[in-house]
Amino acid sequence: MTTEIESKHREAPARETQTRETLEGFVPALAGEEELRAALEQAFDYRGDVTLTLKGGEVLVGYLYDRRTGATLTTSLVRVLLKEGGRRNISYAEIAALAFTGRDTAAGKSWEAWVKKFEEKKAAGEKNIGLLPDELE
């Protein structure tokens, strides 16, 4: 059974590990327990919203801010700040699909990326280069 999220993001190739700078748009294959656990670890490190499709058909969108790994999928859970408000604890055993659907707010903002931009500006002769926060959207 293909979910709407999986169909929408089919262009993102399924890989065991995602090596792009951003996971945005990625839909990992959740073939077994190991893949599910690895994908949820990536989702925990992701700085954008994810979409979880539960085995009962419910679709949740939000920021995965915590996870508790247990000995089994049933005793493991993720904690999600829901986009529409509120929080939800979800057992790993309930998750049928995962998609990285929100904008990755950390993409391209590593220390290395900042140093590269700084060096480019410095080489171009710019003055007063500093660490400035991003503009709010």
N, CA, C and O atoms as CSV, one atom per row, in Angstrom:
chain,resi,resn,atom,element,x,y,z
A,1,MET,N,N,0.845,-1.178,0.000
A,1,MET,CA,C,0.000,0.000,0.000
A,1,MET,C,C,0.892,1.243,0.000
A,1,MET,O,O,1.717,1.406,0.899
A,2,THR,N,N,0.741,2.109,-0.981
A,2,THR,CA,C,1.533,3.323,-1.099
A,2,THR,C,C,0.738,4.494,-0.533
A,2,THR,O,O,-0.408,4.719,-0.921
A,3,THR,N,N,1.341,5.227,0.373
A,3,THR,CA,C,0.669,6.382,0.951
A,3,THR,C,C,0.827,7.577,0.027
A,3,THR,O,O,1.663,7.563,-0.876
A,4,GLU,N,N,0.028,8.607,0.251
A,4,GLU,CA,C,0.112,9.833,-0.544
A,4,GLU,C,C,1.488,10.475,-0.401
A,4,GLU,O,O,2.041,10.986,-1.375
A,5,ILE,N,N,2.036,10.451,0.800
A,5,ILE,CA,C,3.362,11.026,1.044
A,5,ILE,C,C,4.416,10.272,0.250
A,5,ILE,O,O,5.274,10.888,-0.383
A,6,GLU,N,N,4.358,8.922,0.278
A,6,GLU,CA,C,5.335,8.138,-0.473
A,6,GLU,C,C,5.228,8.424,-1.964
A,6,GLU,O,O,6.245,8.545,-2.646
A,7,SER,N,N,4.000,8.535,-2.478
A,7,SER,CA,C,3.812,8.829,-3.896
A,7,SER,C,C,4.333,10.209,-4.248
A,7,SER,O,O,4.988,10.383,-5.275
A,8,LYS,N,N,4.048,11.185,-3.409
A,8,LYS,CA,C,4.445,12.564,-3.647
A,8,LYS,C,C,5.960,12.712,-3.697
A,8,LYS,O,O,6.485,13.525,-4.457
A,9,HIS,N,N,6.659,11.925,-2.885
A,9,HIS,CA,C,8.106,12.057,-2.785
A,9,HIS,C,C,8.840,10.884,-3.426
A,9,HIS,O,O,9.991,10.615,-3.082
A,10,ARG,N,N,8.201,10.197,-4.339
A,10,ARG,CA,C,8.793,9.032,-4.983
A,10,ARG,C,C,10.085,9.391,-5.713
A,10,ARG,O,O,10.963,8.542,-5.866
A,11,GLU,N,N,10.211,10.660,-6.174
A,11,GLU,CA,C,11.413,11.054,-6.892
A,11,GLU,C,C,12.663,10.998,-6.024
A,11,GLU,O,O,13.775,10.948,-6.551
A,12,ALA,N,N,12.503,11.005,-4.706
A,12,ALA,CA,C,13.655,10.871,-3.825
A,12,ALA,C,C,14.002,9.390,-3.737
A,12,ALA,O,O,13.225,8.615,-3.179
A,13,PRO,N,N,15.145,8.977,-4.270
A,13,PRO,CA,C,15.486,7.554,-4.284
A,13,PRO,C,C,15.686,6.997,-2.888
A,13,PRO,O,O,16.284,7.643,-2.028
A,14,ALA,N,N,15.180,5.789,-2.670
A,14,ALA,CA,C,15.346,5.127,-1.379
A,14,ALA,C,C,16.785,4.626,-1.278
A,14,ALA,O,O,17.289,3.969,-2.189
A,15,ARG,N,N,17.427,4.938,-0.181
A,15,ARG,CA,C,18.795,4.496,0.065
A,15,ARG,C,C,18.874,4.017,1.505
A,15,ARG,O,O,18.072,4.409,2.354
A,16,GLU,N,N,19.856,3.162,1.763
A,16,GLU,CA,C,20.028,2.713,3.138
A,16,GLU,C,C,20.440,3.868,4.024
A,16,GLU,O,O,19.958,3.993,5.150
A,17,THR,N,N,21.336,4.723,3.524
A,17,THR,CA,C,21.711,5.913,4.264
A,17,THR,C,C,21.631,7.094,3.330
A,17,THR,O,O,21.909,6.982,2.136
A,18,GLN,N,N,21.263,8.190,3.864
A,18,GLN,CA,C,21.127,9.412,3.081
A,18,GLN,C,C,22.387,10.229,3.262
A,18,GLN,O,O,22.744,10.555,4.394
A,19,THR,N,N,23.085,10.576,2.166
A,19,THR,CA,C,24.355,11.270,2.282
A,19,THR,C,C,24.297,12.691,1.742
A,19,THR,O,O,25.310,13.389,1.770
A,20,ARG,N,N,23.151,13.142,1.253
A,20,ARG,CA,C,23.034,14.519,0.798
A,20,ARG,C,C,23.218,15.456,1.980
A,20,ARG,O,O,23.161,15.037,3.136
A,21,GLU,N,N,23.438,16.730,1.675
A,21,GLU,CA,C,23.579,17.709,2.753
A,21,GLU,C,C,22.267,17.846,3.520
A,21,GLU,O,O,22.283,18.126,4.719
A,22,THR,N,N,21.159,17.659,2.865
A,22,THR,CA,C,19.858,17.752,3.528
A,22,THR,C,C,19.032,16.503,3.243
A,22,THR,O,O,19.161,15.875,2.192
A,23,LEU,N,N,18.202,16.168,4.186
A,23,LEU,CA,C,17.288,15.035,4.025
A,23,LEU,C,C,15.938,15.488,3.464
A,23,LEU,O,O,15.060,14.661,3.216
A,24,GLU,N,N,15.774,16.774,3.268
A,24,GLU,CA,C,14.500,17.329,2.814
A,24,GLU,C,C,13.990,16.599,1.571
A,24,GLU,O,O,14.693,16.507,0.564
A,25,GLY,N,N,12.757,16.080,1.650
A,25,GLY,CA,C,12.140,15.362,0.542
A,25,GLY,C,C,12.440,13.871,0.528
A,25,GLY,O,O,11.874,13.140,-0.284
A,26,PHE,N,N,13.307,13.410,1.398
A,26,PHE,CA,C,13.709,12.005,1.431
A,26,PHE,C,C,12.637,11.150,2.092
A,26,PHE,O,O,12.073,11.527,3.119
A,27,VAL,N,N,12.358,9.986,1.489
A,27,VAL,CA,C,11.427,9.011,2.055
A,27,VAL,C,C,12.181,7.692,2.198
A,27,VAL,O,O,12.337,6.962,1.219
A,28,PRO,N,N,12.648,7.381,3.405
A,28,PRO,CA,C,13.410,6.148,3.576
A,28,PRO,C,C,12.530,4.903,3.477
A,28,PRO,O,O,11.357,4.923,3.848
A,29,ALA,N,N,13.116,3.832,2.974
A,29,ALA,CA,C,12.421,2.543,2.945
A,29,ALA,C,C,12.479,1.958,4.348
A,29,ALA,O,O,13.556,1.855,4.935
A,30,LEU,N,N,11.341,1.580,4.880
A,30,LEU,CA,C,11.274,1.032,6.239
A,30,LEU,C,C,10.962,-0.464,6.152
A,30,LEU,O,O,9.900,-0.917,6.579
A,31,ALA,N,N,11.901,-1.212,5.597
A,31,ALA,CA,C,11.673,-2.635,5.348
A,31,ALA,C,C,11.677,-3.474,6.623
A,31,ALA,O,O,11.011,-4.507,6.688
A,32,GLY,N,N,12.410,-3.042,7.618
A,32,GLY,CA,C,12.490,-3.832,8.840
A,32,GLY,C,C,12.821,-2.966,10.035
A,32,GLY,O,O,12.905,-1.742,9.937
A,33,GLU,N,N,13.006,-3.626,11.167
A,33,GLU,CA,C,13.266,-2.913,12.424
A,33,GLU,C,C,14.524,-2.056,12.343
A,33,GLU,O,O,14.519,-0.913,12.798
A,34,GLU,N,N,15.587,-2.584,11.779
A,34,GLU,CA,C,16.847,-1.839,11.696
A,34,GLU,C,C,16.696,-0.563,10.860
A,34,GLU,O,O,17.207,0.492,11.235
A,35,GLU,N,N,15.995,-0.665,9.734
A,35,GLU,CA,C,15.780,0.510,8.874
A,35,GLU,C,C,14.912,1.550,9.571
A,35,GLU,O,O,15.175,2.748,9.465
A,36,LEU,N,N,13.881,1.103,10.281
A,36,LEU,CA,C,13.006,2.022,11.006
A,36,LEU,C,C,13.795,2.761,12.084
A,36,LEU,O,O,13.686,3.981,12.207
A,37,ARG,N,N,14.576,2.037,12.856
A,37,ARG,CA,C,15.365,2.668,13.920
A,37,ARG,C,C,16.366,3.673,13.334
A,37,ARG,O,O,16.527,4.768,13.873
A,38,ALA,N,N,17.038,3.306,12.235
A,38,ALA,CA,C,18.012,4.207,11.601
A,38,ALA,C,C,17.324,5.457,11.062
A,38,ALA,O,O,17.841,6.563,11.220
A,39,ALA,N,N,16.165,5.293,10.429
A,39,ALA,CA,C,15.429,6.433,9.868
A,39,ALA,C,C,14.948,7.372,10.973
A,39,ALA,O,O,14.978,8.591,10.799
A,40,LEU,N,N,14.508,6.827,12.098
A,40,LEU,CA,C,14.047,7.670,13.203
A,40,LEU,C,C,15.215,8.399,13.868
A,40,LEU,O,O,15.034,9.506,14.377
A,41,GLU,N,N,16.397,7.806,13.875
A,41,GLU,CA,C,17.585,8.514,14.366
A,41,GLU,C,C,17.886,9.703,13.456
A,41,GLU,O,O,18.207,10.790,13.937
A,42,GLN,N,N,17.783,9.498,12.129
A,42,GLN,CA,C,17.985,10.605,11.190
A,42,GLN,C,C,16.929,11.680,11.415
A,42,GLN,O,O,17.239,12.871,11.383
A,43,ALA,N,N,15.684,11.269,11.642
A,43,ALA,CA,C,14.590,12.217,11.857
A,43,ALA,C,C,14.822,13.026,13.131
A,43,ALA,O,O,14.485,14.209,13.187
A,44,PHE,N,N,15.393,12.396,14.145
A,44,PHE,CA,C,15.685,13.100,15.398
A,44,PHE,C,C,16.728,14.199,15.168
A,44,PHE,O,O,16.642,15.272,15.766
A,45,ASP,N,N,17.703,13.936,14.311
A,45,ASP,CA,C,18.748,14.921,14.012
A,45,ASP,C,C,18.307,15.978,12.997
A,45,ASP,O,O,18.958,17.013,12.857
A,46,TYR,N,N,17.218,15.723,12.298
A,46,TYR,CA,C,16.717,16.618,11.247
A,46,TYR,C,C,16.130,17.879,11.874
A,46,TYR,O,O,15.462,17.798,12.905
A,47,ARG,N,N,16.361,19.019,11.283
A,47,ARG,CA,C,15.861,20.286,11.823
A,47,ARG,C,C,14.701,20.835,11.001
A,47,ARG,O,O,14.653,22.021,10.672
A,48,GLY,N,N,13.784,19.958,10.683
A,48,GLY,CA,C,12.579,20.340,9.967
A,48,GLY,C,C,11.467,19.379,10.345
A,48,GLY,O,O,11.684,18.428,11.096
A,49,ASP,N,N,10.275,19.630,9.822
A,49,ASP,CA,C,9.152,18.742,10.106
A,49,ASP,C,C,9.271,17.433,9.342
A,49,ASP,O,O,9.845,17.375,8.255
A,50,VAL,N,N,8.718,16.396,9.932
A,50,VAL,CA,C,8.605,15.101,9.277
A,50,VAL,C,C,7.129,14.742,9.213
A,50,VAL,O,O,6.311,15.267,9.968
A,51,THR,N,N,6.809,13.845,8.306
A,51,THR,CA,C,5.455,13.324,8.215
A,51,THR,C,C,5.504,11.846,8.550
A,51,THR,O,O,6.223,11.075,7.915
A,52,LEU,N,N,4.735,11.462,9.549
A,52,LEU,CA,C,4.644,10.070,9.957
A,52,LEU,C,C,3.282,9.531,9.549
A,52,LEU,O,O,2.251,10.132,9.849
A,53,THR,N,N,3.284,8.401,8.866
A,53,THR,CA,C,2.044,7.706,8.556
A,53,THR,C,C,1.990,6.505,9.484
A,53,THR,O,O,2.890,5.665,9.488
A,54,LEU,N,N,0.929,6.435,10.267
A,54,LEU,CA,C,0.789,5.345,11.224
A,54,LEU,C,C,0.110,4.152,10.574
A,54,LEU,O,O,-0.583,4.292,9.567
A,55,LYS,N,N,0.312,2.990,11.153
A,55,LYS,CA,C,-0.256,1.758,10.587
A,55,LYS,C,C,-1.774,1.798,10.512
A,55,LYS,O,O,-2.369,1.107,9.684
A,56,GLY,N,N,-2.406,2.591,11.359
A,56,GLY,CA,C,-3.861,2.737,11.316
A,56,GLY,C,C,-4.335,3.711,10.245
A,56,GLY,O,O,-5.539,3.905,10.080
A,57,GLY,N,N,-3.397,4.335,9.504
A,57,GLY,CA,C,-3.751,5.252,8.431
A,57,GLY,C,C,-3.658,6.726,8.800
A,57,GLY,O,O,-3.709,7.583,7.918
A,58,GLU,N,N,-3.524,7.034,10.068
A,58,GLU,CA,C,-3.420,8.430,10.503
A,58,GLU,C,C,-2.100,9.034,10.023
A,58,GLU,O,O,-1.059,8.380,10.075
A,59,VAL,N,N,-2.148,10.284,9.557
A,59,VAL,CA,C,-0.959,10.988,9.086
A,59,VAL,C,C,-0.708,12.168,10.017
A,59,VAL,O,O,-1.585,13.003,10.235
A,60,LEU,N,N,0.520,12.220,10.566
A,60,LEU,CA,C,0.894,13.279,11.501
A,60,LEU,C,C,2.083,14.053,10.939
A,60,LEU,O,O,3.030,13.464,10.418
A,61,VAL,N,N,2.023,15.373,11.050
A,61,VAL,CA,C,3.121,16.233,10.605
A,61,VAL,C,C,3.612,17.012,11.811
A,61,VAL,O,O,2.819,17.597,12.549
A,62,GLY,N,N,4.925,17.016,12.006
A,62,GLY,CA,C,5.464,17.765,13.127
A,62,GLY,C,C,6.957,17.591,13.260
A,62,GLY,O,O,7.609,16.957,12.430
A,63,TYR,N,N,7.481,18.165,14.317
A,63,TYR,CA,C,8.915,18.143,14.609
A,63,TYR,C,C,9.199,17.049,15.626
A,63,TYR,O,O,8.666,17.075,16.735
A,64,LEU,N,N,10.031,16.096,15.256
A,64,LEU,CA,C,10.399,15.010,16.142
A,64,LEU,C,C,11.502,15.519,17.069
A,64,LEU,O,O,12.645,15.683,16.642
A,65,TYR,N,N,11.164,15.769,18.334
A,65,TYR,CA,C,12.110,16.404,19.245
A,65,TYR,C,C,12.743,15.465,20.266
A,65,TYR,O,O,13.679,15.861,20.961
A,66,ASP,N,N,12.259,14.240,20.372
A,66,ASP,CA,C,12.834,13.309,21.338
A,66,ASP,C,C,12.501,11.894,20.908
A,66,ASP,O,O,11.510,11.652,20.220
A,67,ARG,N,N,13.355,10.957,21.329
A,67,ARG,CA,C,13.060,9.548,21.101
A,67,ARG,C,C,13.602,8.762,22.274
A,67,ARG,O,O,14.614,9.120,22.875
A,68,ARG,N,N,12.913,7.691,22.584
A,68,ARG,CA,C,13.302,6.778,23.664
A,68,ARG,C,C,13.426,5.399,23.035
A,68,ARG,O,O,12.431,4.809,22.614
A,69,THR,N,N,14.635,4.894,22.973
A,69,THR,CA,C,14.826,3.587,22.367
A,69,THR,C,C,14.761,2.515,23.437
A,69,THR,O,O,15.437,2.591,24.463
A,70,GLY,N,N,13.939,1.523,23.178
A,70,GLY,CA,C,13.782,0.387,24.077
A,70,GLY,C,C,14.263,-0.883,23.409
A,70,GLY,O,O,14.793,-0.855,22.298
A,71,ALA,N,N,14.075,-1.990,24.091
A,71,ALA,CA,C,14.513,-3.285,23.569
A,71,ALA,C,C,13.693,-3.727,22.361
A,71,ALA,O,O,14.187,-4.463,21.506
A,72,THR,N,N,12.443,-3.276,22.291
A,72,THR,CA,C,11.572,-3.660,21.171
A,72,THR,C,C,10.979,-2.404,20.533
A,72,THR,O,O,11.095,-1.306,21.078
A,73,LEU,N,N,10.348,-2.577,19.379
A,73,LEU,CA,C,9.683,-1.440,18.736
A,73,LEU,C,C,8.528,-0.937,19.584
A,73,LEU,O,O,8.257,0.263,19.615
A,74,THR,N,N,7.854,-1.831,20.265
A,74,THR,CA,C,6.722,-1.459,21.110
A,74,THR,C,C,7.154,-0.605,22.296
A,74,THR,O,O,6.426,0.297,22.710
A,75,THR,N,N,8.339,-0.886,22.847
A,75,THR,CA,C,8.807,-0.126,24.016
A,75,THR,C,C,9.628,1.102,23.618
A,75,THR,O,O,10.078,1.847,24.489
A,76,SER,N,N,9.828,1.321,22.328
A,76,SER,CA,C,10.529,2.513,21.831
A,76,SER,C,C,9.488,3.524,21.393
A,76,SER,O,O,8.425,3.146,20.900
A,77,LEU,N,N,9.783,4.823,21.569
A,77,LEU,CA,C,8.818,5.830,21.142
A,77,LEU,C,C,9.513,7.108,20.694
A,77,LEU,O,O,10.644,7.401,21.082
A,78,VAL,N,N,8.795,7.855,19.864
A,78,VAL,CA,C,9.234,9.194,19.473
A,78,VAL,C,C,8.241,10.184,20.058
A,78,VAL,O,O,7.067,9.872,20.254
A,79,ARG,N,N,8.736,11.387,20.332
A,79,ARG,CA,C,7.884,12.466,20.828
A,79,ARG,C,C,7.880,13.541,19.753
A,79,ARG,O,O,8.935,13.968,19.283
A,80,VAL,N,N,6.687,13.974,19.369
A,80,VAL,CA,C,6.526,14.888,18.239
A,80,VAL,C,C,5.738,16.122,18.665
A,80,VAL,O,O,4.699,16.017,19.317
A,81,LEU,N,N,6.255,17.307,18.283
A,81,LEU,CA,C,5.492,18.550,18.408
A,81,LEU,C,C,4.680,18.653,17.122
A,81,LEU,O,O,5.242,18.861,16.047
A,82,LEU,N,N,3.385,18.512,17.224
A,82,LEU,CA,C,2.529,18.497,16.041
A,82,LEU,C,C,2.395,19.882,15.424
A,82,LEU,O,O,2.301,20.881,16.136
A,83,LYS,N,N,2.386,19.933,14.108
A,83,LYS,CA,C,2.290,21.199,13.386
A,83,LYS,C,C,1.006,21.943,13.750
A,83,LYS,O,O,1.009,23.170,13.860
A,84,GLU,N,N,-0.090,21.206,13.938
A,84,GLU,CA,C,-1.362,21.854,14.267
A,84,GLU,C,C,-1.481,22.170,15.752
A,84,GLU,O,O,-2.498,22.701,16.199
A,85,GLY,N,N,-0.441,21.845,16.514
A,85,GLY,CA,C,-0.443,22.134,17.946
A,85,GLY,C,C,-0.512,20.871,18.770
A,85,GLY,O,O,-1.089,19.867,18.352
A,86,GLY,N,N,0.071,20.932,19.919
A,86,GLY,CA,C,0.071,19.793,20.823
A,86,GLY,C,C,1.288,18.902,20.623
A,86,GLY,O,O,2.121,19.121,19.743
A,87,ARG,N,N,1.351,17.896,21.472
A,87,ARG,CA,C,2.446,16.928,21.440
A,87,ARG,C,C,1.873,15.538,21.382
A,87,ARG,O,O,0.729,15.297,21.767
A,88,ARG,N,N,2.687,14.627,20.896
A,88,ARG,CA,C,2.218,13.246,20.799
A,88,ARG,C,C,3.376,12.282,20.983
A,88,ARG,O,O,4.448,12.483,20.413
A,89,ASN,N,N,3.173,11.248,21.765
A,89,ASN,CA,C,4.126,10.148,21.901
A,89,ASN,C,C,3.658,9.030,20.985
A,89,ASN,O,O,2.493,8.636,21.021
A,90,ILE,N,N,4.575,8.517,20.159
A,90,ILE,CA,C,4.206,7.485,19.195
A,90,ILE,C,C,5.187,6.324,19.307
A,90,ILE,O,O,6.401,6.510,19.216
A,91,SER,N,N,4.653,5.141,19.503
A,91,SER,CA,C,5.474,3.939,19.565
A,91,SER,C,C,6.055,3.653,18.178
A,91,SER,O,O,5.372,3.819,17.168
A,92,TYR,N,N,7.317,3.224,18.137
A,92,TYR,CA,C,7.938,2.847,16.866
A,92,TYR,C,C,7.070,1.808,16.149
A,92,TYR,O,O,6.968,1.819,14.922
A,93,ALA,N,N,6.447,0.915,16.918
A,93,ALA,CA,C,5.641,-0.164,16.346
A,93,ALA,C,C,4.428,0.352,15.570
A,93,ALA,O,O,3.884,-0.374,14.738
A,94,GLU,N,N,3.993,1.588,15.825
A,94,GLU,CA,C,2.833,2.172,15.149
A,94,GLU,C,C,3.180,2.807,13.800
A,94,GLU,O,O,2.279,3.107,13.018
A,95,ILE,N,N,4.472,3.019,13.514
A,95,ILE,CA,C,4.891,3.797,12.344
A,95,ILE,C,C,4.995,2.929,11.094
A,95,ILE,O,O,5.723,1.936,11.071
A,96,ALA,N,N,4.254,3.318,10.056
A,96,ALA,CA,C,4.280,2.601,8.780
A,96,ALA,C,C,5.176,3.294,7.763
A,96,ALA,O,O,5.819,2.625,6.954
A,97,ALA,N,N,5.231,4.633,7.791
A,97,ALA,CA,C,6.040,5.384,6.818
A,97,ALA,C,C,6.520,6.683,7.455
A,97,ALA,O,O,5.909,7.214,8.383
A,98,LEU,N,N,7.638,7.175,6.921
A,98,LEU,CA,C,8.264,8.399,7.393
A,98,LEU,C,C,8.730,9.177,6.177
A,98,LEU,O,O,9.282,8.601,5.240
A,99,ALA,N,N,8.509,10.486,6.190
A,99,ALA,CA,C,8.999,11.348,5.113
A,99,ALA,C,C,9.530,12.639,5.720
A,99,ALA,O,O,8.942,13.197,6.646
A,100,PHE,N,N,10.647,13.098,5.183
A,100,PHE,CA,C,11.248,14.358,5.619
A,100,PHE,C,C,10.633,15.465,4.762
A,100,PHE,O,O,11.170,15.811,3.710
A,101,THR,N,N,9.509,16.015,5.213
A,101,THR,CA,C,8.702,16.899,4.376
A,101,THR,C,C,8.884,18.381,4.647
A,101,THR,O,O,8.602,19.198,3.770
A,102,GLY,N,N,9.343,18.753,5.824
A,102,GLY,CA,C,9.517,20.165,6.148
A,102,GLY,C,C,10.851,20.694,5.651
A,102,GLY,O,O,11.772,19.930,5.364
A,103,ARG,N,N,10.938,22.016,5.554
A,103,ARG,CA,C,12.189,22.651,5.145
A,103,ARG,C,C,13.251,22.376,6.192
A,103,ARG,O,O,13.011,22.526,7.390
A,104,ASP,N,N,14.426,21.972,5.733
A,104,ASP,CA,C,15.546,21.705,6.637
A,104,ASP,C,C,16.196,23.030,6.996
A,104,ASP,O,O,16.971,23.579,6.213
A,105,THR,N,N,15.883,23.543,8.175
A,105,THR,CA,C,16.357,24.872,8.572
A,105,THR,C,C,17.861,24.920,8.824
A,105,THR,O,O,18.439,26.003,8.908
A,106,ALA,N,N,18.495,23.763,8.943
A,106,ALA,CA,C,19.941,23.734,9.185
A,106,ALA,C,C,20.751,23.477,7.916
A,106,ALA,O,O,21.980,23.507,7.965
A,107,ALA,N,N,20.100,23.228,6.790
A,107,ALA,CA,C,20.821,22.900,5.555
A,107,ALA,C,C,21.745,24.035,5.138
A,107,ALA,O,O,21.335,25.193,5.060
A,108,GLY,N,N,22.987,23.686,4.875
A,108,GLY,CA,C,23.956,24.665,4.415
A,108,GLY,C,C,24.462,25.609,5.482
A,108,GLY,O,O,25.121,26.600,5.167
A,109,LYS,N,N,24.165,25.320,6.746
A,109,LYS,CA,C,24.532,26.239,7.822
A,109,LYS,C,C,25.549,25.631,8.774
A,109,LYS,O,O,25.590,25.978,9.954
A,110,SER,N,N,26.361,24.732,8.263
A,110,SER,CA,C,27.400,24.152,9.105
A,110,SER,C,C,28.512,25.176,9.309
A,110,SER,O,O,28.588,26.176,8.595
A,111,TRP,N,N,29.352,24.920,10.269
A,111,TRP,CA,C,30.495,25.800,10.517
A,111,TRP,C,C,31.363,25.877,9.266
A,111,TRP,O,O,31.851,26.950,8.910
A,112,GLU,N,N,31.556,24.743,8.600
A,112,GLU,CA,C,32.381,24.712,7.401
A,112,GLU,C,C,31.783,25.598,6.308
A,112,GLU,O,O,32.517,26.300,5.611
A,113,ALA,N,N,30.455,25.571,6.153
A,113,ALA,CA,C,29.788,26.407,5.142
A,113,ALA,C,C,29.964,27.886,5.482
A,113,ALA,O,O,30.180,28.704,4.588
A,114,TRP,N,N,29.871,28.233,6.762
A,114,TRP,CA,C,30.042,29.633,7.157
A,114,TRP,C,C,31.468,30.096,6.879
A,114,TRP,O,O,31.675,31.191,6.356
A,115,VAL,N,N,32.454,29.265,7.227
A,115,VAL,CA,C,33.857,29.625,6.994
A,115,VAL,C,C,34.105,29.820,5.495
A,115,VAL,O,O,34.800,30.755,5.096
A,116,LYS,N,N,33.543,28.948,4.674
A,116,LYS,CA,C,33.709,29.067,3.220
A,116,LYS,C,C,33.146,30.399,2.724
A,116,LYS,O,O,33.796,31.099,1.947
A,117,LYS,N,N,31.931,30.749,3.177
A,117,LYS,CA,C,31.326,32.029,2.782
A,117,LYS,C,C,32.164,33.208,3.283
A,117,LYS,O,O,32.346,34.194,2.570
A,118,PHE,N,N,32.672,33.099,4.513
A,118,PHE,CA,C,33.512,34.145,5.083
A,118,PHE,C,C,34.764,34.340,4.228
A,118,PHE,O,O,35.119,35.469,3.890
A,119,GLU,N,N,35.425,33.249,3.883
A,119,GLU,CA,C,36.643,33.324,3.073
A,119,GLU,C,C,36.361,33.911,1.690
A,119,GLU,O,O,37.172,34.678,1.171
A,120,GLU,N,N,35.222,33.562,1.087
A,120,GLU,CA,C,34.843,34.113,-0.216
A,120,GLU,C,C,34.631,35.625,-0.124
A,120,GLU,O,O,35.083,36.372,-0.992
A,121,LYS,N,N,33.939,36.076,0.933
A,121,LYS,CA,C,33.703,37.510,1.121
A,121,LYS,C,C,35.011,38.245,1.383
A,121,LYS,O,O,35.231,39.341,0.866
A,122,LYS,N,N,35.878,37.637,2.191
A,122,LYS,CA,C,37.169,38.230,2.501
A,122,LYS,C,C,38.018,38.355,1.233
A,122,LYS,O,O,38.649,39.388,1.004
A,123,ALA,N,N,38.033,37.302,0.411
A,123,ALA,CA,C,38.797,37.313,-0.841
A,123,ALA,C,C,38.259,38.352,-1.813
A,123,ALA,O,O,39.007,38.892,-2.628
A,124,ALA,N,N,36.949,38.636,-1.727
A,124,ALA,CA,C,36.324,39.634,-2.606
A,124,ALA,C,C,36.547,41.054,-2.091
A,124,ALA,O,O,36.131,42.020,-2.731
A,125,GLY,N,N,37.203,41.184,-0.937
A,125,GLY,CA,C,37.524,42.502,-0.400
A,125,GLY,C,C,36.485,43.104,0.516
A,125,GLY,O,O,36.590,44.275,0.880
A,126,GLU,N,N,35.478,42.327,0.899
A,126,GLU,CA,C,34.460,42.861,1.806
A,126,GLU,C,C,35.058,43.142,3.176
A,126,GLU,O,O,35.984,42.460,3.613
A,127,LYS,N,N,34.526,44.144,3.839
A,127,LYS,CA,C,34.966,44.520,5.186
A,127,LYS,C,C,33.823,44.286,6.174
A,127,LYS,O,O,32.671,44.111,5.777
A,128,ASN,N,N,34.153,44.287,7.446
A,128,ASN,CA,C,33.163,44.112,8.521
A,128,ASN,C,C,32.330,42.836,8.351
A,128,ASN,O,O,31.111,42.850,8.521
A,129,ILE,N,N,32.992,41.760,8.020
A,129,ILE,CA,C,32.314,40.468,7.876
A,129,ILE,C,C,32.146,39.866,9.270
A,129,ILE,O,O,33.101,39.825,10.045
A,130,GLY,N,N,30.961,39.407,9.587
A,130,GLY,CA,C,30.748,38.846,10.909
A,130,GLY,C,C,29.716,37.752,10.912
A,130,GLY,O,O,29.125,37.424,9.883
A,131,LEU,N,N,29.510,37.196,12.077
A,131,LEU,CA,C,28.473,36.184,12.266
A,131,LEU,C,C,27.147,36.906,12.470
A,131,LEU,O,O,26.940,37.539,13.505
A,132,LEU,N,N,26.270,36.819,11.515
A,132,LEU,CA,C,24.973,37.480,11.610
A,132,LEU,C,C,23.862,36.443,11.563
A,132,LEU,O,O,23.977,35.453,10.840
A,133,PRO,N,N,22.791,36.649,12.318
A,133,PRO,CA,C,21.688,35.698,12.264
A,133,PRO,C,C,20.955,35.791,10.929
A,133,PRO,O,O,20.978,36.824,10.261
A,134,ASP,N,N,20.306,34.694,10.558
A,134,ASP,CA,C,19.488,34.693,9.343
A,134,ASP,C,C,18.274,35.598,9.530
A,134,ASP,O,O,17.803,35.798,10.650
A,135,GLU,N,N,17.782,36.134,8.438
A,135,GLU,CA,C,16.558,36.914,8.463
A,135,GLU,C,C,15.388,35.991,8.804
A,135,GLU,O,O,15.342,34.851,8.344
A,136,LEU,N,N,14.462,36.473,9.595
A,136,LEU,CA,C,13.270,35.701,9.899
A,136,LEU,C,C,12.351,35.695,8.698
A,136,LEU,O,O,12.254,36.682,7.969
A,137,GLU,N,N,11.675,34.573,8.496
A,137,GLU,CA,C,10.774,34.459,7.345
A,137,GLU,C,C,9.439,35.084,7.626
A,137,GLU,O,O,8.560,35.077,6.765
